Amino acid sequence: MNKPLLIGLHLGAAILGIDGFLWLLGELFAERVHVTRARIAGLIGLFGFIGSWLLGGYYYLNYYGSLVKPGIVAGTAPWAHKIAMEAKEHIFLFLVPMAFVAVAFLFVDPIMFESLRVKKGLRFLTATIAILGLVIGAMGYIISAAARWAV
């Protein structure tokens, strides 16, 4: 697969994941949660992150390690790999399991949404997922910029 297309698909899937969880967050702040919409939003977010996970993993194994990383490390911004990529790799690993847990909660008995304690916990988890997705996106931008500077 062509490298720019792969990066674009990875980014597009990540944006879909972030948007799904932002939508879910909005649904969770409604006075009465519309369970079907919340489930759709959560599933869009989860599948977006799974797609981004798979595409990013493929890119990492086939391009980043052998072609991109050496240029970044030898370039003017080696910290982009040493800090941003290392952090991104680890956050990336637990983002999908967190998203799965949030979505799994949506398929438990809908009566639970009447509990403010449950809604607050799910709001916190959902916001954390969306924020981490945005932080990972910023790290990806830093890494891409470092790769362009290295050329």
PASEVEX-996930 format. One record per residue: x, y, z of N, C-alpha, C in turn; chain. Coordinates in pm, 1 decimal. Layout:
N
rec n_u X, n_v Y, n_w Z, ca_u X, ca_v Y, ca_w Z, c_u X, c_v Y, c_w Z, kette A
...
***
This chain:
151
rec n_u 84.8, n_v -118.3, n_w 0.0, ca_u 0.0, ca_v 0.0, ca_w 0.0, c_u 88.9, c_v 124.0, c_w 0.0, kette A
rec n_u 48.1, n_v 223.9, n_w -69.2, ca_u 120.6, ca_v 348.8, ca_w -81.7, c_u 124.6, c_v 422.2, c_w 53.7, kette A
rec n_u 242.5, n_v 468.4, n_w 92.3, ca_u 264.1, ca_v 526.1, ca_w 225.6, c_u 175.5, c_v 646.8, c_w 255.8, kette A
rec n_u 164.3, n_v 748.1, n_w 169.2, ca_u 76.7, ca_v 862.1, ca_w 200.5, c_u -70.1, c_v 821.9, c_w 216.0, kette A
rec n_u -116.6, n_v 727.5, n_w 133.5, ca_u -254.2, ca_v 679.5, ca_w 145.4, c_u -274.4, c_v 610.8, c_w 279.6, kette A
rec n_u -179.1, n_v 528.8, n_w 318.5, ca_u -186.0, ca_v 457.8, ca_w 445.7, c_u -192.0, c_v 555.8, c_w 563.5, kette A
rec n_u -109.1, n_v 659.5, n_w 559.9, ca_u -109.6, ca_v 760.0, ca_w 665.7, c_u -243.6, c_v 834.1, c_w 667.1, kette A
rec n_u -295.3, n_v 865.3, n_w 548.9, ca_u -424.7, ca_v 933.2, ca_w 540.4, c_u -538.4, c_v 849.1, c_w 595.9, kette A
rec n_u -539.4, n_v 720.3, n_w 563.7, ca_u -642.0, ca_v 630.6, ca_w 616.7, c_u -629.5, c_v 616.1, c_w 768.5, kette A
rec n_u -506.3, n_v 606.9, n_w 816.4, ca_u -479.9, ca_v 598.9, ca_w 961.0, c_u -534.5, c_v 722.5, c_w 1030.9, kette A
rec n_u -503.9, n_v 839.2, n_w 975.7, ca_u -551.6, ca_v 964.4, ca_w 1033.4, c_u -703.4, c_v 975.1, c_w 1025.2, kette A
rec n_u -760.6, n_v 938.5, n_w 910.9, ca_u -906.1, ca_v 944.0, ca_w 895.2, c_u -978.3, c_v 855.0, c_w 994.8, kette A
rec n_u -926.7, n_v 734.7, n_w 1015.1, ca_u -987.2, ca_v 643.3, ca_w 1112.5, c_u -975.0, c_v 699.8, c_w 1254.2, kette A
rec n_u -861.5, n_v 760.4, n_w 1285.2, ca_u -842.7, ca_v 820.5, ca_w 1417.9, c_u -941.1, c_v 935.0, c_w 1440.3, kette A
rec n_u -960.8, n_v 1017.6, n_w 1337.8, ca_u -1056.2, ca_v 1128.3, ca_w 1349.2, c_u -1197.4, c_v 1074.8, c_w 1369.9, kette A
rec n_u -1231.0, n_v 968.4, n_w 1300.3, ca_u -1361.2, ca_v 904.2, ca_w 1318.8, c_u -1375.4, c_v 854.9, c_w 1463.7, kette A
rec n_u -1267.9, n_v 795.8, n_w 1517.8, ca_u -1270.4, ca_v 749.4, ca_w 1656.1, c_u -1289.6, c_v 863.5, c_w 1754.6, kette A
rec n_u -1214.0, n_v 969.9, n_w 1736.2, ca_u -1225.7, ca_v 1086.4, ca_w 1825.5, c_u -1365.1, c_v 1146.5, c_w 1815.0, kette A
rec n_u -1414.3, n_v 1165.1, n_w 1692.7, ca_u -1546.8, ca_v 1223.2, ca_w 1673.5, c_u -1656.0, c_v 1136.6, c_w 1735.6, kette A
rec n_u -1642.9, n_v 1005.3, n_w 1722.1, ca_u -1741.5, ca_v 915.4, ca_w 1782.8, c_u -1747.3, c_v 932.2, c_w 1933.3, kette A
rec n_u -1630.5, n_v 943.9, n_w 1996.4, ca_u -1630.8, ca_v 958.0, ca_w 2142.3, c_u -1671.5, c_v 1098.5, c_w 2187.3, kette A
rec n_u -1645.5, n_v 1199.2, n_w 2104.2, ca_u -1697.0, ca_v 1333.2, ca_w 2136.5, c_u -1849.4, c_v 1335.0, c_w 2125.1, kette A
rec n_u -1902.3, n_v 1267.8, n_w 2024.4, ca_u -2047.5, ca_v 1256.8, ca_w 2009.4, c_u -2105.1, c_v 1182.3, c_w 2130.3, kette A
rec n_u -2042.4, n_v 1070.8, n_w 2167.0, ca_u -2087.6, ca_v 995.0, ca_w 2282.8, c_u -2086.0, c_v 1082.3, c_w 2408.3, kette A
rec n_u -1982.8, n_v 1160.1, n_w 2424.4, ca_u -1974.6, ca_v 1248.9, ca_w 2540.3, c_u -2093.5, c_v 1345.0, c_w 2542.5, kette A
rec n_u -2126.7, n_v 1401.0, n_w 2426.9, ca_u -2244.1, ca_v 1488.3, ca_w 2418.6, c_u -2372.1, c_v 1414.8, c_w 2457.4, kette A
rec n_u -2386.2, n_v 1292.2, n_w 2411.2, ca_u -2504.6, ca_v 1212.5, ca_w 2447.0, c_u -2510.8, c_v 1187.2, c_w 2597.5, kette A
rec n_u -2397.1, n_v 1167.8, n_w 2659.9, ca_u -2393.8, ca_v 1139.2, ca_w 2803.6, c_u -2423.6, c_v 1262.2, c_w 2888.3, kette A
rec n_u -2413.0, n_v 1380.7, n_w 2828.9, ca_u -2446.7, ca_v 1502.4, ca_w 2901.6, c_u -2593.4, c_v 1541.2, c_w 2885.0, kette A
rec n_u -2664.9, n_v 1468.3, n_w 2800.6, ca_u -2807.8, ca_v 1494.9, ca_w 2784.8, c_u -2879.1, c_v 1458.7, c_w 2915.3, kette A
rec n_u -2988.2, n_v 1528.9, n_w 2940.8, ca_u -3063.2, ca_v 1501.8, ca_w 3063.9, c_u -3109.3, c_v 1356.2, c_w 3067.4, kette A
rec n_u -3157.4, n_v 1308.8, n_w 2954.8, ca_u -3197.9, ca_v 1169.1, ca_w 2942.8, c_u -3118.3, c_v 1110.3, c_w 2826.5, kette A
rec n_u -3035.7, n_v 1011.6, n_w 2853.7, ca_u -2949.2, ca_v 952.0, ca_w 2752.0, c_u -3033.0, c_v 877.1, c_w 2648.7, kette A
rec n_u -3011.4, n_v 909.9, n_w 2523.0, ca_u -3074.4, ca_v 837.1, ca_w 2412.2, c_u -2982.8, c_v 718.4, c_w 2383.7, kette A
rec n_u -3018.2, n_v 603.3, n_w 2436.1, ca_u -2930.1, ca_v 486.5, ca_w 2436.8, c_u -2888.5, c_v 443.2, c_w 2295.7, kette A
rec n_u -2980.1, n_v 443.2, n_w 2201.1, ca_u -2945.5, ca_v 399.0, ca_w 2066.1, c_u -2840.4, c_v 490.6, c_w 2004.3, kette A
rec n_u -2860.6, n_v 621.7, n_w 2016.6, ca_u -2761.5, ca_v 715.4, ca_w 1962.1, c_u -2628.3, c_v 701.2, c_w 2033.7, kette A
rec n_u -2631.7, n_v 682.8, n_w 2164.4, ca_u -2508.0, ca_v 666.1, ca_w 2240.7, c_u -2433.2, c_v 541.7, c_w 2193.6, kette A
rec n_u -2506.3, n_v 434.3, n_w 2170.3, ca_u -2443.4, ca_v 310.6, ca_w 2122.8, c_u -2382.6, c_v 328.8, c_w 1983.9, kette A
rec n_u -2455.5, n_v 396.0, n_w 1894.5, ca_u -2403.4, ca_v 420.8, ca_w 1759.7, c_u -2276.0, c_v 504.4, c_w 1766.9, kette A
rec n_u -2280.0, n_v 611.5, n_w 1847.0, ca_u -2161.8, ca_v 698.0, ca_w 1861.9, c_u -2043.9, c_v 618.9, c_w 1916.9, kette A
rec n_u -2068.8, n_v 538.8, n_w 2020.2, ca_u -1962.5, ca_v 459.0, ca_w 2080.2, c_u -1904.1, c_v 358.2, c_w 1983.0, kette A
rec n_u -1990.3, n_v 292.8, n_w 1906.1, ca_u -1941.1, ca_v 194.6, ca_w 1808.6, c_u -1862.0, c_v 261.0, c_w 1697.1, kette A
rec n_u -1907.6, n_v 377.1, n_w 1651.1, ca_u -1830.9, ca_v 450.9, ca_w 1549.3, c_u -1692.9, c_v 484.4, c_w 1604.7, kette A
rec n_u -1689.0, n_v 534.0, n_w 1728.8, ca_u -1561.3, ca_v 566.9, ca_w 1791.4, c_u -1471.7, c_v 445.8, c_w 1807.5, kette A
rec n_u -1528.7, n_v 337.2, n_w 1857.5, ca_u -1450.2, ca_v 215.0, ca_w 1878.6, c_u -1394.0, c_v 161.9, c_w 1746.9, kette A
rec n_u -1478.7, n_v 150.7, n_w 1644.4, ca_u -1430.8, ca_v 97.2, ca_w 1516.9, c_u -1334.1, c_v 193.1, c_w 1448.2, kette A
rec n_u -1352.7, n_v 322.8, n_w 1469.9, ca_u -1255.6, ca_v 418.7, ca_w 1418.1, c_u -1118.7, c_v 397.2, c_w 1480.0, kette A
rec n_u -1116.2, n_v 380.6, n_w 1612.9, ca_u -988.2, ca_v 357.9, ca_w 1680.1, c_u -927.6, c_v 222.2, c_w 1644.4, kette A
rec n_u -1011.5, n_v 120.5, n_w 1628.4, ca_u -958.7, ca_v -10.3, ca_w 1587.1, c_u -895.7, c_v 1.3, c_w 1448.0, kette A
rec n_u -963.9, n_v 70.1, n_w 1356.2, ca_u -908.7, ca_v 90.2, ca_w 1222.6, c_u -777.1, c_v 165.9, c_w 1226.4, kette A
rec n_u -773.3, n_v 270.4, n_w 1306.8, ca_u -650.5, ca_v 348.8, ca_w 1320.3, c_u -539.0, c_v 264.3, c_w 1381.5, kette A
rec n_u -574.9, n_v 181.7, n_w 1478.0, ca_u -480.7, ca_v 92.1, ca_w 1545.2, c_u -417.3, c_v -2.8, c_w 1444.0, kette A
rec n_u -501.6, n_v -65.8, n_w 1362.5, ca_u -451.8, ca_v -163.2, ca_w 1264.8, c_u -368.6, c_v -95.8, c_w 1155.3, kette A
rec n_u -419.5, n_v 14.6, n_w 1102.0, ca_u -346.1, ca_v 85.6, ca_w 996.7, c_u -214.9, c_v 143.9, c_w 1049.5, kette A
rec n_u -219.0, n_v 200.0, n_w 1170.1, ca_u -97.6, ca_v 254.1, ca_w 1230.5, c_u 4.0, c_v 145.1, c_w 1259.8, kette A
rec n_u -43.6, n_v 30.8, n_w 1305.1, ca_u 46.1, ca_v -81.5, ca_w 1331.0, c_u 112.3, c_v -131.9, c_w 1204.2, kette A
rec n_u 34.4, n_v -140.0, n_w 1096.8, ca_u 89.6, ca_v -182.0, ca_w 967.9, c_u 196.2, c_v -82.9, c_w 921.2, kette A
rec n_u 165.2, n_v 45.8, n_w 931.4, ca_u 260.3, ca_v 150.8, ca_w 892.7, c_u 387.1, c_v 140.7, c_w 977.0, kette A
rec n_u 371.1, n_v 123.9, n_w 1106.9, ca_u 484.5, ca_v 117.7, ca_w 1198.7, c_u 576.6, c_v 1.0, c_w 1162.2, kette A
rec n_u 517.3, n_v -114.3, n_w 1137.3, ca_u 597.6, ca_v -233.7, ca_w 1107.5, c_u 662.3, c_v -229.9, c_w 969.4, kette A
rec n_u 593.5, n_v -169.6, n_w 872.6, ca_u 642.8, ca_v -175.2, ca_w 735.4, c_u 718.3, c_v -51.5, c_w 687.5, kette A
rec n_u 698.4, n_v 61.3, n_w 750.9, ca_u 762.2, ca_v 183.9, ca_w 703.8, c_u 839.3, c_v 258.5, c_w 813.3, kette A
rec n_u 774.3, n_v 281.1, n_w 926.2, ca_u 832.6, ca_v 369.9, ca_w 1025.8, c_u 968.6, c_v 321.7, c_w 1076.3, kette A
rec n_u 974.5, n_v 198.4, n_w 1124.5, ca_u 1097.1, ca_v 147.7, ca_w 1185.5, c_u 1217.2, c_v 146.3, c_w 1094.1, kette A
rec n_u 1196.0, n_v 111.2, n_w 967.7, ca_u 1309.9, ca_v 99.2, ca_w 876.0, c_u 1335.0, c_v 224.0, c_w 791.5, kette A
rec n_u 1231.5, n_v 302.1, n_w 762.7, ca_u 1248.9, ca_v 415.7, ca_w 672.1, c_u 1241.9, c_v 552.3, c_w 740.0, kette A
rec n_u 1151.6, n_v 569.3, n_w 833.4, ca_u 1124.4, ca_v 701.8, ca_w 889.6, c_u 1204.9, c_v 728.5, c_w 1017.1, kette A
rec n_u 1203.9, n_v 633.0, n_w 1107.6, ca_u 1271.8, ca_v 650.7, ca_w 1236.9, c_u 1419.6, c_v 687.5, c_w 1221.6, kette A
rec n_u 1496.5, n_v 618.3, n_w 1138.5, ca_u 1638.9, ca_v 654.2, ca_w 1127.2, c_u 1660.4, c_v 799.5, c_w 1085.1, kette A
rec n_u 1576.5, n_v 850.2, n_w 995.7, ca_u 1588.3, ca_v 988.6, ca_w 952.7, c_u 1555.5, c_v 1086.0, c_w 1064.7, kette A
rec n_u 1453.3, n_v 1054.8, n_w 1143.0, ca_u 1415.9, ca_v 1142.2, ca_w 1254.8, c_u 1526.9, c_v 1143.7, c_w 1359.3, kette A
rec n_u 1574.8, n_v 1026.4, n_w 1396.1, ca_u 1678.8, ca_v 1016.3, ca_w 1499.7, c_u 1808.2, c_v 1085.7, c_w 1455.7, kette A
rec n_u 1839.8, n_v 1080.6, n_w 1327.6, ca_u 1962.3, ca_v 1144.1, ca_w 1276.7, c_u 1940.5, c_v 1291.0, c_w 1241.8, kette A
rec n_u 1813.9, n_v 1335.0, n_w 1240.5, ca_u 1782.2, ca_v 1471.0, ca_w 1198.1, c_u 1795.9, c_v 1574.3, c_w 1309.1, kette A
rec n_u 1731.0, n_v 1688.7, n_w 1285.4, ca_u 1741.5, ca_v 1802.1, ca_w 1378.5, c_u 1647.9, c_v 1790.6, c_w 1498.2, kette A
rec n_u 1556.7, n_v 1694.8, n_w 1497.4, ca_u 1461.0, ca_v 1680.3, ca_w 1607.7, c_u 1450.3, c_v 1534.8, c_w 1653.5, kette A
rec n_u 1561.0, n_v 1476.6, n_w 1701.5, ca_u 1554.7, ca_v 1336.9, ca_w 1744.5, c_u 1460.4, c_v 1316.0, c_w 1863.6, kette A
rec n_u 1434.1, n_v 1423.0, n_w 1937.9, ca_u 1341.9, ca_v 1414.2, ca_w 2051.1, c_u 1200.7, c_v 1376.4, c_w 2005.2, kette A
rec n_u 1168.9, n_v 1405.1, n_w 1878.4, ca_u 1035.7, ca_v 1371.4, ca_w 1827.1, c_u 1011.1, c_v 1221.1, c_w 1836.8, kette A
rec n_u 1115.2, n_v 1143.1, n_w 1811.1, ca_u 1099.2, ca_v 997.9, ca_w 1827.6, c_u 1113.4, c_v 960.2, c_w 1974.0, kette A
rec n_u 1218.5, n_v 1011.5, n_w 2038.0, ca_u 1249.6, ca_v 969.9, ca_w 2175.0, c_u 1139.2, c_v 1004.6, c_w 2274.4, kette A
rec n_u 1066.3, n_v 1112.8, n_w 2251.5, ca_u 960.4, ca_v 1152.2, ca_w 2345.2, c_u 822.1, c_v 1126.1, c_w 2285.1, kette A
rec n_u 792.5, n_v 1193.4, n_w 2172.9, ca_u 657.5, ca_v 1185.8, ca_w 2117.2, c_u 621.2, c_v 1044.3, c_w 2070.9, kette A
rec n_u 709.1, n_v 980.0, n_w 1994.9, ca_u 675.4, ca_v 847.4, ca_w 1942.8, c_u 670.9, c_v 743.1, c_w 2053.6, kette A
rec n_u 765.1, n_v 751.1, n_w 2145.8, ca_u 764.5, ca_v 654.2, ca_w 2256.4, c_u 636.6, c_v 666.7, c_w 2338.9, kette A
rec n_u 595.7, n_v 790.2, n_w 2367.3, ca_u 471.3, ca_v 810.5, ca_w 2443.0, c_u 351.2, c_v 763.4, c_w 2360.9, kette A
rec n_u 350.4, n_v 799.2, n_w 2232.6, ca_u 239.3, ca_v 761.6, ca_w 2144.5, c_u 224.1, c_v 610.2, c_w 2138.0, kette A
rec n_u 335.2, n_v 539.4, n_w 2126.6, ca_u 330.4, ca_v 393.2, ca_w 2119.7, c_u 259.5, c_v 333.9, c_w 2240.6, kette A
rec n_u 287.3, n_v 387.7, n_w 2357.4, ca_u 230.6, ca_v 329.9, ca_w 2479.2, c_u 85.5, c_v 371.7, c_w 2501.8, kette A
rec n_u 54.5, n_v 496.3, n_w 2475.3, ca_u -84.3, ca_v 540.6, ca_w 2488.3, c_u -170.4, c_v 467.2, c_w 2386.5, kette A
rec n_u -118.6, n_v 451.5, n_w 2266.4, ca_u -187.0, ca_v 384.7, ca_w 2156.4, c_u -229.2, c_v 242.9, c_w 2196.3, kette A
rec n_u -145.9, n_v 175.3, n_w 2274.6, ca_u -173.7, ca_v 36.9, ca_w 2312.7, c_u -295.8, c_v 23.1, c_w 2402.5, kette A
rec n_u -321.2, n_v 119.8, n_w 2490.0, ca_u -435.2, ca_v 102.0, ca_w 2579.4, c_u -557.6, c_v 184.1, c_w 2540.9, kette A
rec n_u -550.2, n_v 261.3, n_w 2434.1, ca_u -665.2, ca_v 340.8, ca_w 2392.1, c_u -780.9, c_v 252.5, c_w 2344.8, kette A
rec n_u -754.4, n_v 152.0, n_w 2264.1, ca_u -860.8, ca_v 64.1, ca_w 2214.9, c_u -924.5, c_v -16.5, c_w 2329.1, kette A
rec n_u -848.7, n_v -74.9, n_w 2420.8, ca_u -915.5, ca_v -142.3, ca_w 2532.8, c_u -1002.0, c_v -47.1, c_w 2617.4, kette A
rec n_u -956.0, n_v 76.0, n_w 2636.5, ca_u -1037.9, ca_v 173.5, ca_w 2709.3, c_u -1167.4, c_v 201.2, c_w 2632.8, kette A
rec n_u -1156.1, n_v 217.3, n_w 2501.2, ca_u -1273.7, ca_v 243.3, ca_w 2418.3, c_u -1369.7, c_v 124.5, c_w 2423.9, kette A
rec n_u -1315.1, n_v 3.9, n_w 2423.7, ca_u -1398.8, ca_v -115.7, ca_w 2431.8, c_u -1476.5, c_v -118.7, c_w 2562.9, kette A
rec n_u -1411.0, n_v -85.3, n_w 2672.0, ca_u -1478.4, ca_v -83.9, ca_w 2802.8, c_u -1591.7, c_v 18.5, c_w 2803.2, kette A
rec n_u -1565.4, n_v 137.1, n_w 2751.0, ca_u -1669.3, ca_v 240.8, ca_w 2746.7, c_u -1789.5, c_v 193.7, c_w 2665.8, kette A
rec n_u -1763.9, n_v 134.5, n_w 2550.3, ca_u -1873.7, ca_v 88.2, ca_w 2464.9, c_u -1945.7, c_v -30.2, c_w 2529.4, kette A
rec n_u -1872.9, n_v -118.3, n_w 2595.6, ca_u -1936.4, ca_v -232.2, ca_w 2662.7, c_u -2037.9, c_v -183.4, c_w 2765.9, kette A
rec n_u -2006.7, n_v -75.6, n_w 2836.9, ca_u -2099.8, ca_v -19.0, ca_w 2934.2, c_u -2231.2, c_v 22.1, c_w 2868.0, kette A
rec n_u -2224.4, n_v 63.8, n_w 2742.7, ca_u -2344.3, ca_v 109.5, ca_w 2672.6, c_u -2441.2, c_v -3.6, c_w 2641.8, kette A
rec n_u -2391.9, n_v -126.8, n_w 2647.1, ca_u -2476.3, ca_v -241.1, ca_w 2615.1, c_u -2523.3, c_v -314.8, c_w 2739.9, kette A
rec n_u -2494.8, n_v -258.2, n_w 2856.7, ca_u -2548.2, ca_v -310.9, ca_w 2982.1, c_u -2689.3, c_v -253.4, c_w 2994.9, kette A
rec n_u -2763.6, n_v -295.7, n_w 3091.5, ca_u -2901.0, ca_v -249.9, ca_w 3113.4, c_u -2911.8, c_v -97.1, c_w 3106.5, kette A
rec n_u -2993.0, n_v -43.4, n_w 3013.0, ca_u -3004.5, ca_v 101.7, ca_w 2996.6, c_u -3052.3, c_v 175.7, c_w 3122.3, kette A
rec n_u -3111.8, n_v 107.3, n_w 3216.0, ca_u -3159.7, ca_v 171.5, ca_w 3338.6, c_u -3043.0, c_v 231.1, c_w 3417.8, kette A
rec n_u -2922.6, n_v 177.7, n_w 3392.6, ca_u -2805.3, ca_v 226.9, ca_w 3466.0, c_u -2776.4, c_v 373.2, c_w 3435.0, kette A
rec n_u -2822.5, n_v 422.4, n_w 3318.7, ca_u -2797.2, ca_v 561.3, ca_w 3282.7, c_u -2874.1, c_v 658.4, c_w 3370.6, kette A
rec n_u -2967.8, n_v 606.5, n_w 3449.1, ca_u -3041.1, ca_v 692.8, ca_w 3541.2, c_u -2958.9, c_v 721.2, c_w 3666.5, kette A
rec n_u -2850.5, n_v 648.4, n_w 3684.9, ca_u -2761.3, ca_v 671.0, ca_w 3798.4, c_u -2660.4, c_v 778.6, c_w 3761.7, kette A
rec n_u -2661.5, n_v 889.3, n_w 3836.4, ca_u -2567.9, ca_v 998.0, ca_w 3809.8, c_u -2424.3, c_v 951.1, c_w 3829.8, kette A
rec n_u -2403.1, n_v 864.7, n_w 3925.8, ca_u -2267.4, ca_v 813.6, ca_w 3951.7, c_u -2213.9, c_v 737.4, c_w 3830.1, kette A
rec n_u -2296.9, n_v 653.5, n_w 3770.9, ca_u -2256.1, ca_v 577.8, ca_w 3652.5, c_u -2231.4, c_v 673.3, c_w 3536.1, kette A
rec n_u -2323.0, n_v 769.8, n_w 3515.0, ca_u -2305.9, ca_v 866.3, ca_w 3405.4, c_u -2177.6, c_v 946.6, c_w 3422.6, kette A
rec n_u -2148.2, n_v 987.7, n_w 3544.1, ca_u -2025.8, ca_v 1065.6, ca_w 3567.6, c_u -1901.4, c_v 983.3, c_w 3535.9, kette A
rec n_u -1900.4, n_v 858.8, n_w 3578.2, ca_u -1785.8, ca_v 772.0, ca_w 3550.4, c_u -1767.9, c_v 748.3, c_w 3401.5, kette A
rec n_u -1879.1, n_v 723.8, n_w 3332.3, ca_u -1871.7, ca_v 700.0, ca_w 3188.5, c_u -1834.0, c_v 827.9, c_w 3114.5, kette A
rec n_u -1881.4, n_v 942.1, n_w 3161.3, ca_u -1841.2, ca_v 1070.6, ca_w 3102.8, c_u -1690.5, c_v 1089.9, c_w 3116.4, kette A
rec n_u -1638.5, n_v 1061.3, n_w 3235.9, ca_u -1495.0, ca_v 1077.9, ca_w 3259.2, c_u -1414.3, c_v 986.9, c_w 3166.8, kette A
rec n_u -1454.1, n_v 860.6, n_w 3156.9, ca_u -1383.6, ca_v 766.2, ca_w 3070.0, c_u -1391.8, c_v 810.2, c_w 2924.1, kette A
rec n_u -1509.0, n_v 851.9, n_w 2880.3, ca_u -1528.5, ca_v 894.8, ca_w 2742.0, c_u -1446.8, c_v 1019.3, c_w 2711.3, kette A
rec n_u -1447.4, n_v 1115.7, n_w 2802.4, ca_u -1367.2, ca_v 1237.7, ca_w 2781.9, c_u -1219.1, c_v 1203.9, c_w 2777.6, kette A
rec n_u -1175.1, n_v 1114.3, n_w 2864.0, ca_u -1034.1, ca_v 1073.2, ca_w 2866.5, c_u -995.1, c_v 1009.6, c_w 2733.2, kette A
rec n_u -1081.5, n_v 925.2, n_w 2679.2, ca_u -1054.3, ca_v 860.1, ca_w 2550.4, c_u -1041.7, c_v 965.3, c_w 2439.6, kette A
rec n_u -1135.8, n_v 1058.4, n_w 2434.5, ca_u -1132.5, ca_v 1162.0, ca_w 2330.6, c_u -1007.9, c_v 1248.9, c_w 2344.6, kette A
rec n_u -975.5, n_v 1287.9, n_w 2466.6, ca_u -857.1, ca_v 1372.5, ca_w 2490.0, c_u -729.2, c_v 1298.8, c_w 2452.6, kette A
rec n_u -719.6, n_v 1172.3, n_w 2492.0, ca_u -600.5, ca_v 1094.9, ca_w 2455.2, c_u -589.6, c_v 1080.5, c_w 2303.1, kette A
rec n_u -702.6, n_v 1063.7, n_w 2234.8, ca_u -700.6, ca_v 1058.1, ca_w 2089.4, c_u -645.5, c_v 1187.0, c_w 2029.8, kette A
rec n_u -686.9, n_v 1300.4, n_w 2085.7, ca_u -636.4, ca_v 1429.5, ca_w 2037.8, c_u -487.8, c_v 1446.5, c_w 2068.5, kette A
rec n_u -445.6, n_v 1402.5, n_w 2186.2, ca_u -303.6, ca_v 1411.7, ca_w 2224.0, c_u -218.9, c_v 1324.4, c_w 2131.2, kette A
rec n_u -266.6, n_v 1205.0, n_w 2102.5, ca_u -194.5, ca_v 1116.7, ca_w 2010.1, c_u -186.0, c_v 1181.6, c_w 1871.5, kette A
rec n_u -294.4, n_v 1247.5, n_w 1829.6, ca_u -293.5, ca_v 1318.5, ca_w 1701.8, c_u -187.8, c_v 1427.3, c_w 1698.8, kette A
rec n_u -176.7, n_v 1503.2, n_w 1807.8, ca_u -73.8, ca_v 1608.2, ca_w 1816.1, c_u 65.7, c_v 1547.1, c_w 1809.2, kette A
rec n_u 83.9, n_v 1433.1, n_w 1876.4, ca_u 213.6, ca_v 1365.5, ca_w 1871.3, c_u 244.0, c_v 1317.5, c_w 1729.5, kette A
rec n_u 143.4, n_v 1268.4, n_w 1659.8, ca_u 161.6, ca_v 1225.9, ca_w 1521.3, c_u 203.8, c_v 1342.2, c_w 1433.4, kette A
rec n_u 145.5, n_v 1458.9, n_w 1458.4, ca_u 183.8, ca_v 1578.2, ca_w 1382.3, c_u 331.3, c_v 1612.6, c_w 1408.0, kette A
rec n_u 373.3, n_v 1606.9, n_w 1534.2, ca_u 512.9, ca_v 1636.4, ca_w 1570.0, c_u 606.4, c_v 1538.0, c_w 1500.3, kette A
rec n_u 570.6, n_v 1411.1, n_w 1501.4, ca_u 654.4, ca_v 1309.0, ca_w 1439.3, c_u 661.2, c_v 1328.3, c_w 1287.5, kette A
rec n_u 547.1, n_v 1359.3, n_w 1226.1, ca_u 546.4, ca_v 1384.5, ca_w 1081.0, c_u 629.1, c_v 1507.2, c_w 1045.7, kette A
rec n_u 619.0, n_v 1611.9, n_w 1127.4, ca_u 699.1, ca_v 1732.0, ca_w 1102.8, c_u 847.8, c_v 1701.0, c_w 1115.2, kette A
rec n_u 885.2, n_v 1623.1, n_w 1215.0, ca_u 1026.2, ca_v 1585.6, ca_w 1232.5, c_u 1074.9, c_v 1504.1, c_w 1113.1, kette A
rec n_u 988.8, n_v 1417.9, n_w 1060.1, ca_u 1027.8, ca_v 1339.2, ca_w 943.8, c_u 1047.5, c_v 1428.7, c_w 821.3, kette A
rec n_u 962.8, n_v 1530.3, n_w 806.3, ca_u 978.7, ca_v 1622.9, ca_w 693.2, c_u 1104.1, c_v 1707.7, c_w 711.4, kette A
rec n_u 1134.2, n_v 1750.2, n_w 833.5, ca_u 1254.2, ca_v 1830.5, ca_w 860.0, c_u 1381.1, c_v 1750.1, c_w 830.6, kette A
rec n_u 1372.5, n_v 1618.7, n_w 852.8, ca_u 1490.5, ca_v 1532.7, ca_w 835.7, c_u 1525.8, c_v 1511.5, c_w 689.1, kette A
rec n_u 1431.6, n_v 1533.7, n_w 600.7, ca_u 1454.0, ca_v 1508.0, ca_w 457.9, c_u 1536.8, c_v 1617.3, c_w 394.8, kette A
***
